Amino acid sequence: MPTIILATFGSFGDVFPYLALGQELRRRGHRAVLATSAMYRDTVERSGLAFAPVRPDVDFEDDQVFRRAMEPKRGTEFVVRELVIPALRETYRDLATACEGADLLVSHVLTYAAPILGEKTGLPWVSTVLSPMVFCSAHDPPALAPAPWIAGLRRFGPGPTGLLLRLLKKVSWSWSAPIRELRTELGLAADADPLWEGQHSPRGVLALFSRHFAQPQPDWPPHTTICGFPFHDADFGNGGDDGENGVGNDAARLDRFLGEGSAPLVFSLGSSAVQSAGDFYVAAAESARRLDRRAVLVVGGSPAPPTLPDEVLAIRSTAVRPLFEAASVVVHAGGVGSTAQALRAGLPQLVVPFAHDQFDNAVRAERLGVGRNLARSRLTSARLTRALEQLLAGEETRGRATELAAKIRSEHGTERACDALEQALTG
């Protein structure tokens, strides 16, 4: 029974895709081990997979950590420089322990110790990316959180855009100094930037998103396979105690609400932005009232608005697939998991990006004609209402979303990714 180590780090959105891969690998007769932060042990083991604790042990329910991690300008720098890289040597040791006797290692964009371990020990490893922004292509420039306008430079071609992206990479070169130092100590080359080109495996790179979401580009890493989205249909939103308004994880209440009237608007900030929601849900409830529409607010650990009309239901968490399939429009933060779920459900989507790849995912949804993009800094109930009015009235948008959903569903991203991993085992 081959053992495959799936290493990841981040929020639930960074864990769920690897749970999907692990469960499919187990179904095929492999031993899949998810190697990540200790806080996910229960989630992983409930999914039937083996778990290996790998530091850093970050408390992703710490409000202060989340606020800093979700800052649009400096959030990514905080995650890389203050959460991940300071624990690099501990990560390397933990991952080395997890990989004893393993046959294949699978890395995530933030598991910087994985390429080092693979190269040092000779353990075959395959790298993965969850969103196209990670490739930072000059031919398809990303909307980076500190500078979303970069995506608009694609009309000037790869020459000028590539120059700008190279300059931006030089800015982050100092961030990875501890990674290069460890590589040198271990006798490995330290010329490739481990935050960018150096994270990709020469054995294979799995793009865990749809080719309809992002097309292959000439400057993507060699040996890249676009697999499609790997869906893990778990509860979305963080749980919590029932509040004064009866907010809770009551599936029966949600089923009853969905069965009592028209398809609702759905407002969900996924598993990360939900902890720095600010006045998002207040604006959402007011917008639903103005539109005279039913709505479901997936508030996670955030407080629900103090008063809600009968036509607006607030819940802590829910299984996202059936909720999205029952919705008319979804409003979310643009995490790749939420974006993929909305695409699969054929929903028009309004994206309010907070940080990281969310800005790029928002631009891509808008470019595909299946959604709109509303800056968080401009979020008011009036602007939210106007944007939703346009989506609700847009038959062309809904038609494109329906057409794209059929393509997304036909890709079978989890299965294709596992096919590629099995090939890597033998290649």
Helices and strands as residue ranges (DSSP letters): E 3-7, H 12-27, E 31-36, G 38-40, H 41-46, E 50-53, H 63-69, H 75-78, I 79-84, G 85-87, H 88-98, E 104-107, H 113-121, E 125-129, G 132-135, G 148-156, H 158-172, G 173-176, H 177-185, G 197-199, E 205-207, E 224-226, E 235-236, H 251-259, E 265-268, G 273-276, H 280-291, E 295-298, E 312-315, E 318-319, H 320-325, E 329-332, H 336-345, E 349-351, H 358-367, E 371-373, G 376-378, H 381-393, H 395-409, H 413-426
